[in-house]
Amino acid sequence: MKEKSGTHVVEYSVLLILTFIIGLLFYYFRYNHGVLIFLSGVLSFAYILWGLVHHYFEGRLTRFIAAEYIVFGVLIFLLLYTVLNF
């Protein structure tokens, strides 16, 4: 049980650090909509990849879970894309 707890700390730390870095880049490039859309795509793709890898290492990856991460990641990208084009 202790090994899984350590693995969770590393996995969630990677997700948190990635989100923080993308957030800083969002602030830095706040006036360049093309870069912001690209960063939105990178963040969405990284979230999908992170979720799939996380559940794979847990041994709980199913098609439903994969589809859930893909749909949610695409939805977030589309929402950010829509907001950034106004």
N, C-alpha and C positions, 0 to 999 in steps of 0.2 A: 504494500500500500504506500509506503514511503517513496518508492521510486516513481510511482504515478504522480504523486504530489509534486515532486521535483520536476517532472516532465511538464506538468501543467504550468508551473511557474515559468519555465523557459518558453513554452508555446505562447502563453498569454503575454509575456514580456515582449516577445517578437512582434505580436500583433499590436501592442500598445506603442512600442517604439516606431513601428512602421506608420501607424496612424499619426503619431506626433510629428514625424518627419514630413509626411504628406501635408499635415496641417500647417507646418512652417512654410513649406513650399507654396501652399495656397495663399498664405499671407504675403509672401515675397512677390509672387506673380499675380497679385490681385487685380491688376489692370490689363492683363493679357488673357483674353478669353480662350484663345486657342490652347494655351498651356494649361489653363484650368480644366478644360474639357479633357485634355490628355491625362492630367493628374487624376481626374475623376475615374477615367478608364483604368488607370494603373491601380488605384485604390480598390476599385471594384474587383478587378482581376485578382489582386493579391488577397482580398478577403475570401473570394471563392477558392483559390488555391490553398489558403491557410485552413479553411474549413474542411476541405477534402483530405488534406494531409493529417489534420488533427484527428478526424474520425477514423482514418485509415490506421493510424498508430494505436488508437483505442480499440480497434477491431470491431467497430460499430458502423462502418461505412456501408450504406445500402444505396440503391438507386433513388429511393425517396429522399434520403438525406442529401445526396449529391444534387438532385433536382431542386431541393429547397434552397441550398446555397447558391446555385446558379440563378434561380428565379429572383431571389432576394438581391443578389449582386447586380443583376441586370436592371432590376427595378430601381435600385439606388442610383445606378449610372444614368438611367433615363430621367429620373427626377433632377439630378444635378445638371444634366445636359439641358433640360427644359428651363431650369432656373437661370443657367448661365447664358442662354440665348435671348433673354429679355432685357 
